Every structure is written in C-alpha cells, then in structure tokens.
C-alpha cells in the first residue's frame, strides 16, 4: 500500500525520420487487455529508440523513462494501467538499452540521455508527463530544467533525487557489473537479481528474463551496451556536472511528484528534503515494501500513485491545451 503522501508548500510504425526496427517485429502485439504498438522514435543524432505505445492516439501522452540497465519492460503493467485510464503511454528503451540502438560513439552521457528525451517529446507533438526512474529520472529533470522552452507538463521521479546515497548508487553499479561477462543459465541471472532484490519473493521467470537478457555464444547477457557503465558512469550526475543539475533544479515549475521506496538505499530523507526545498509544490509518495525498483517491487501501489497524480494534478490543467 502507499504509506504516506505529503506536500511541500506489419511494418513497424515509425515516428520521426529514422528507420524502423527489425521487420520481424510486429507493429502491434496484444499483451493482456490492451494492444501495444511498437514504435521507433528518432533520438539525439538520429539514434533509433524503440518504445511500446498504448492507449488512444488522441489522449495526452505520458513518457516512461526506465533506469540504467533496465528496459521498457521494467514498468510492469503500469503503462497499460495508465493507458486504460485515458492516457497515451510511451514506454521507451533508452539509448543502448533493450531494442534501442547502441550509440556508435559510445555516448551515454547525461546530456545525451537528456537530448534523447527532448527529441522524443518533440515527436509526441504535445508536452507529455515525464515518468523517470533513476537514470531516467535524472534525464527527465535535466530535460525539463535546462531547456528554455516547454518540454513537459508534469514530472514523476521514481526513487531518485539530486542528492542520493553513494552506497546505494554503488550497489546498483556493482549489480550491473556482476553480469558484464554473461551468465551460463537463466537460473544464474535470476540468482543475481534475487541477491540485489532480497525483499522480493525469489522466482525464475524465463519469459520475463528473456526481455532483459540476450543469448550469445551460449551465454546470457544483459540487454544493454556494456559501455553504458564505462568511465565510472552511475545513475547520478557526477560532481563535475552538479552546476548543471543546480540550474535544472532551479528551473522546474511543472507539477512534480517523487515516488520513494521506503526500503530504498538510494533515496534518503536528506535527499527528499532537498528536493522539496528546490521544486515548488513538489509532492512525495512513499511506498511500503518497495526498494529502489518500485515498479517491480510494488507495481499496483506504484500505478495507483501515478494515476492519482495524473488525475489530481495534471488533468485539471489540460483544459484549453
């Protein structure tokens, strides 16, 4: 359950000019109750970014940006649930992740992820609500806060704040590094995930694992470019770019919500207080029984918090847009 909420005062459809994904990919597949349209967006410098799009094409867009080392499937059923409430959801694979292209020049900088976000927003033709977890949340903050034009109409940050716990960030990096040489079996990958997420009931789900792993030469590898974690990159902006993050934080005026996992070792109370002091009117929802990967730990509670934010804070602002 949500524990607490408080406020501080055929062919693949293509968007943009890039080329479609593999012709073998279906343009529309059925997953549960709602059709999913696999769509290719053109990111920064023409990189092809793949997304699952759901809902009424005329509905207001909600763009989901996952964390580092994840894919668009990390949101569980949230994108489908939100679309069923009358929104157009776009769950994007970030550059170098999932079915999106790997950066040929190895550019996985925060500025590149930020530029991808803005490029996709432009192709949606209306300023979406940005929902970003960890790396995706940092990218969303930078996109909204460093632009001198409209980017989004709302911001949901999923267990990430400008000030984060270094130990929690290092644990993410260690988990990502642990599979860099691949796994012999899906069971081995499941054990690595279980070690990182002890709060979850351990299970081996081959179909689910195959969404985040790919088999090469008899071994299973995470479905992202190893260069994503090169040069000591982590989920947070490095110290040398804190000035850029400060500018971004001082320029965010859209309705903003932080969803925090109460078991998270990434977001601290100091980080929450700092965020509330820097973004006027920001709200916080704390989710019991969830660690850093809230959508995977408590998907129903997470979905409920996002829908409540959209209906209470965003939909009333849409009249006349």
C-alpha positions as CSV (number, residue, x, y, z in Angstrom):
1,X,0.0,0.0,0.0
2,X,1.0,3.6,-0.4
3,X,2.1,4.6,3.1
4,X,2.2,8.4,3.0
5,X,1.8,11.4,0.8
6,X,2.8,14.9,1.8
7,X,3.3,18.2,0.0
8,X,5.8,21.0,0.3
9,X,4.2,24.4,0.1
10,X,3.1,-5.4,-40.4
11,X,5.7,-2.7,-40.7
12,X,6.7,-1.1,-37.5
13,X,5.2,2.3,-37.0
14,X,7.8,5.0,-37.1
15,X,7.9,8.5,-35.6
16,X,10.4,10.9,-36.9
17,X,12.7,10.3,-39.8
18,X,14.6,7.3,-38.6
19,X,14.3,3.7,-39.9
20,X,12.0,1.1,-38.4
21,X,13.2,-1.6,-36.1
22,X,13.6,-5.2,-37.4
23,X,11.0,-6.1,-39.9
24,X,10.4,-9.2,-37.9
25,X,9.0,-7.1,-35.1
26,X,5.2,-6.8,-35.2
27,X,3.8,-3.3,-35.4
28,X,1.1,-4.2,-32.9
29,X,1.1,-7.1,-30.5
30,X,-1.5,-8.0,-27.9
31,X,-0.3,-8.2,-24.3
32,X,-3.2,-8.7,-21.9
33,X,-6.1,-6.4,-22.3
34,X,-4.5,-3.7,-24.5
35,X,-2.8,-3.6,-27.8
36,X,0.8,-2.5,-27.9
37,X,2.2,-0.6,-30.8
38,X,6.0,-0.9,-31.1
39,X,7.2,2.4,-32.3
40,X,10.6,3.8,-33.3
41,X,11.5,7.3,-32.4
42,X,14.5,9.3,-33.6
43,X,16.7,10.3,-30.7
44,X,19.7,12.7,-30.5
45,X,22.0,12.5,-33.5
46,X,19.5,10.2,-35.3
47,X,19.8,7.2,-32.9
48,X,16.8,4.9,-33.2
49,X,14.8,4.5,-29.9
50,X,12.2,1.8,-29.6
51,X,9.0,2.2,-27.5
52,X,5.8,0.4,-26.6
53,X,2.9,2.7,-27.2
54,X,-0.6,2.1,-25.7
55,X,-3.9,3.9,-25.5
56,X,-6.0,6.3,-27.5
57,X,-3.8,8.2,-30.0
58,X,-5.7,11.4,-29.2
59,X,-5.1,11.0,-25.4
60,X,-2.5,13.1,-23.6
61,X,1.0,11.4,-23.6
62,X,2.9,10.0,-20.7
63,X,6.5,9.2,-21.4
64,X,8.2,6.5,-19.3
65,X,12.0,6.5,-19.0
66,X,13.5,3.5,-17.2
67,X,16.6,3.2,-15.0
68,X,20.1,2.3,-16.1
69,X,20.5,-1.4,-17.1
70,X,16.7,-1.8,-17.5
71,X,14.4,-1.8,-20.5
72,X,10.9,-0.5,-21.3
73,X,9.5,-3.7,-19.7
74,X,10.7,-2.6,-16.2
75,X,7.4,-0.7,-15.7
76,X,5.4,-3.9,-15.4
77,X,1.7,-3.3,-16.0
78,X,1.9,0.4,-15.1
79,X,1.9,1.7,-18.7
80,X,-1.1,-0.5,-19.6
81,X,-2.9,0.5,-16.4
82,X,-2.3,4.2,-17.0
83,X,-3.4,3.9,-20.7
84,X,-6.6,2.2,-19.6
85,X,-7.4,5.4,-17.6
86,X,-7.4,7.5,-20.7
87,X,-3.8,8.4,-21.3
88,X,-1.4,7.6,-24.2
89,X,1.6,5.8,-22.7
90,X,5.0,5.6,-24.3
91,X,7.4,3.2,-22.6
92,X,10.8,3.9,-24.1
93,X,14.0,1.9,-24.3
94,X,16.8,4.4,-23.5
95,X,19.8,4.5,-25.9
96,X,22.0,1.5,-25.5
97,X,19.2,-0.5,-23.8
98,X,16.7,-3.1,-24.9
99,X,15.8,-2.8,-28.5
100,X,17.0,0.7,-29.0
101,X,20.2,1.3,-30.9
102,X,23.6,1.4,-29.2
103,X,25.4,4.7,-29.5
104,X,28.1,4.1,-32.2
105,X,30.3,6.7,-30.5
106,X,29.7,5.3,-27.0
107,X,27.9,8.5,-25.9
108,X,26.0,7.6,-22.8
109,X,26.4,10.9,-21.1
110,X,23.6,12.5,-19.2
111,X,23.5,15.3,-21.8
112,X,22.8,12.6,-24.5
113,X,20.0,10.9,-22.5
114,X,18.6,14.4,-21.9
115,X,18.7,15.3,-25.6
116,X,17.0,12.0,-26.5
117,X,14.2,12.8,-24.1
118,X,13.7,16.2,-25.7
119,X,13.8,14.7,-29.2
120,X,11.1,12.1,-28.4
121,X,9.0,14.8,-26.7
122,X,9.1,16.8,-29.9
123,X,7.8,13.9,-31.9
124,X,4.9,13.4,-29.5
125,X,3.8,16.9,-30.6
126,X,2.4,17.7,-27.1
127,X,4.3,18.2,-23.8
128,X,4.0,14.8,-22.0
129,X,4.1,13.9,-18.4
130,X,7.6,12.5,-17.9
131,X,7.9,9.5,-15.6
132,X,11.6,8.7,-14.9
133,X,13.2,6.1,-12.7
134,X,16.8,6.6,-11.5
135,X,18.8,7.4,-14.7
136,X,15.5,8.1,-16.5
137,X,14.5,10.5,-13.7
138,X,17.8,12.3,-13.8
139,X,17.4,12.6,-17.6
140,X,13.9,13.9,-17.2
141,X,15.0,16.5,-14.6
142,X,17.7,17.8,-16.9
143,X,15.4,17.8,-19.9
144,X,12.8,19.9,-18.1
145,X,15.1,22.1,-16.1
146,X,17.8,23.0,-18.6
147,X,15.5,23.9,-21.6
148,X,14.3,27.4,-22.2
149,X,11.0,26.2,-23.8
150,X,8.2,23.9,-22.9
151,X,9.3,20.2,-22.5
152,X,6.8,18.5,-20.2
153,X,3.6,19.3,-18.4
154,X,4.5,17.2,-15.3
155,X,7.3,15.2,-13.8
156,X,7.2,11.9,-11.8
157,X,10.6,11.0,-10.3
158,X,10.8,7.3,-9.3
159,X,13.3,6.8,-6.4
160,X,15.8,9.4,-7.5
161,X,16.8,12.8,-6.1
162,X,19.6,15.2,-6.9
163,X,21.2,14.2,-3.6
164,X,21.4,10.4,-3.4
165,X,23.1,7.9,-1.1
166,X,26.5,7.0,-2.6
167,X,26.4,3.5,-1.1
168,X,23.1,2.7,-2.8
169,X,24.4,4.1,-6.1
170,X,27.5,1.9,-5.8
171,X,25.3,-1.2,-5.1
172,X,23.5,-0.5,-8.4
173,X,26.8,-0.3,-10.2
174,X,28.1,-3.5,-8.7
175,X,24.9,-5.3,-9.7
176,X,25.3,-4.1,-13.3
177,X,28.9,-5.1,-13.4
178,X,28.2,-8.5,-12.0
179,X,26.7,-9.7,-15.2
180,X,29.0,-8.0,-17.6
181,X,30.6,-11.3,-18.6
182,X,27.3,-13.0,-19.0
183,X,25.6,-15.9,-17.2
184,X,25.7,-19.7,-18.0
185,X,22.0,-20.1,-17.4
186,X,18.8,-18.0,-16.8
187,X,18.9,-19.5,-13.3
188,X,22.2,-17.8,-12.7
189,X,20.8,-14.5,-13.8
190,X,17.8,-15.0,-11.6
191,X,20.1,-15.6,-8.6
192,X,21.9,-12.3,-9.4
193,X,18.6,-10.4,-9.4
194,X,17.5,-12.1,-6.2
195,X,20.7,-11.1,-4.5
196,X,20.0,-7.5,-5.5
197,X,16.3,-7.6,-4.6
198,X,16.1,-9.6,-1.3
199,X,12.7,-8.0,-0.5
200,X,11.1,-9.9,-3.4
201,X,10.0,-13.5,-3.4
202,X,12.6,-15.3,-5.4
203,X,11.4,-16.8,-8.7
204,X,12.7,-17.8,-12.1
205,X,10.6,-16.4,-14.9
206,X,12.2,-17.4,-18.2
207,X,9.8,-15.3,-20.4
208,X,10.4,-12.2,-18.2
209,X,14.2,-12.8,-18.1
210,X,14.4,-13.0,-21.9
211,X,13.1,-9.5,-22.0
212,X,16.2,-8.2,-20.3
213,X,18.7,-10.8,-21.4
214,X,20.0,-12.0,-24.8
215,X,21.9,-15.2,-25.6
216,X,25.2,-15.0,-27.4
217,X,27.7,-17.9,-27.9
218,X,25.9,-20.0,-25.3
219,X,25.8,-17.4,-22.6
220,X,23.1,-14.9,-21.4
221,X,24.0,-11.2,-21.4
222,X,22.1,-8.2,-20.1
223,X,20.3,-6.5,-22.9
224,X,22.3,-3.2,-22.9
225,X,25.5,-1.9,-24.2
226,X,28.4,-2.6,-21.6
227,X,29.7,0.9,-22.5
228,X,26.7,2.3,-20.6
229,X,28.7,1.8,-17.4
230,X,32.0,2.8,-18.8
231,X,34.1,5.7,-17.4
232,X,32.6,5.1,-13.9
233,X,29.2,6.2,-15.0
234,X,26.4,5.7,-12.5
235,X,22.7,6.7,-12.1
236,X,23.5,10.1,-10.8
237,X,25.1,13.2,-12.3
238,X,28.9,13.3,-11.5
239,X,30.3,16.0,-9.3
240,X,31.8,17.9,-12.2
241,X,28.2,18.5,-13.6
242,X,26.5,19.4,-10.3
243,X,26.3,23.0,-11.5
244,X,24.2,21.9,-14.5
245,X,21.9,19.9,-12.2
246,X,21.6,23.0,-9.9
247,X,20.5,25.1,-12.9
248,X,17.9,22.4,-13.8
249,X,16.5,22.2,-10.3
250,X,16.1,25.9,-10.1
251,X,14.1,25.9,-13.4
252,X,11.5,23.2,-12.7
253,X,8.0,24.6,-12.3
254,X,5.7,21.9,-13.6
255,X,3.7,19.7,-11.2
256,X,6.2,17.3,-9.7
257,X,5.9,14.1,-7.6
258,X,8.7,11.9,-6.1
259,X,7.7,8.3,-5.5
260,X,10.1,6.8,-2.9
261,X,10.5,3.2,-1.9
262,X,10.7,3.0,1.9
263,X,13.3,0.2,1.6
264,X,15.4,2.1,-0.9
265,X,19.1,2.6,-0.1
266,X,19.3,5.3,-2.8
267,X,17.0,8.0,-1.7
268,X,17.5,9.4,1.8
269,X,15.4,11.8,3.9
270,X,18.1,14.4,3.3
271,X,17.6,14.0,-0.4
272,X,13.8,14.2,-0.1
273,X,14.1,17.4,1.9
274,X,16.5,18.9,-0.6
275,X,14.2,18.1,-3.5
276,X,11.1,19.6,-1.7
277,X,13.1,22.8,-0.9
278,X,14.1,23.2,-4.6
279,X,11.0,22.4,-6.5
280,X,7.9,24.5,-5.5
281,X,4.8,22.4,-4.7
282,X,6.5,19.1,-5.2
283,X,4.8,16.1,-3.5
284,X,6.2,12.8,-2.2
285,X,4.6,9.4,-2.1
286,X,6.3,6.7,0.0
287,X,5.6,3.1,-0.9
288,X,5.9,0.4,1.8
289,X,7.7,-2.8,1.0
290,X,9.5,-1.3,-2.1
291,X,13.2,-0.7,-2.5
292,X,14.8,1.2,-5.4
293,X,13.0,-0.6,-8.2
294,X,9.5,0.4,-7.1
295,X,7.6,-0.6,-10.2
296,X,8.9,-4.1,-9.9
297,X,8.5,-4.4,-6.1
298,X,5.0,-2.9,-5.7
299,X,3.6,-2.4,-9.1
300,X,-0.1,-1.9,-8.0
301,X,0.9,0.7,-5.4
302,X,3.2,2.5,-7.9
303,X,0.5,2.5,-10.6
304,X,-2.1,3.9,-8.2
305,X,0.3,6.7,-7.2
306,X,1.0,7.7,-10.8
307,X,-2.7,7.6,-11.7
308,X,-3.6,9.7,-8.7
309,X,-1.0,12.3,-9.7
310,X,-2.2,12.4,-13.3
311,X,-5.9,12.8,-12.4
312,X,-5.4,15.2,-9.5
313,X,-2.5,17.4,-10.7
314,X,-2.4,17.1,-14.5
315,X,-5.8,16.5,-15.9
316,X,-7.3,19.7,-14.4
317,X,-4.5,21.7,-16.2
318,X,-5.4,20.2,-19.6
319,X,-8.4,22.3,-20.4
320,X,-7.7,24.6,-23.2
321,X,-4.4,22.9,-24.2
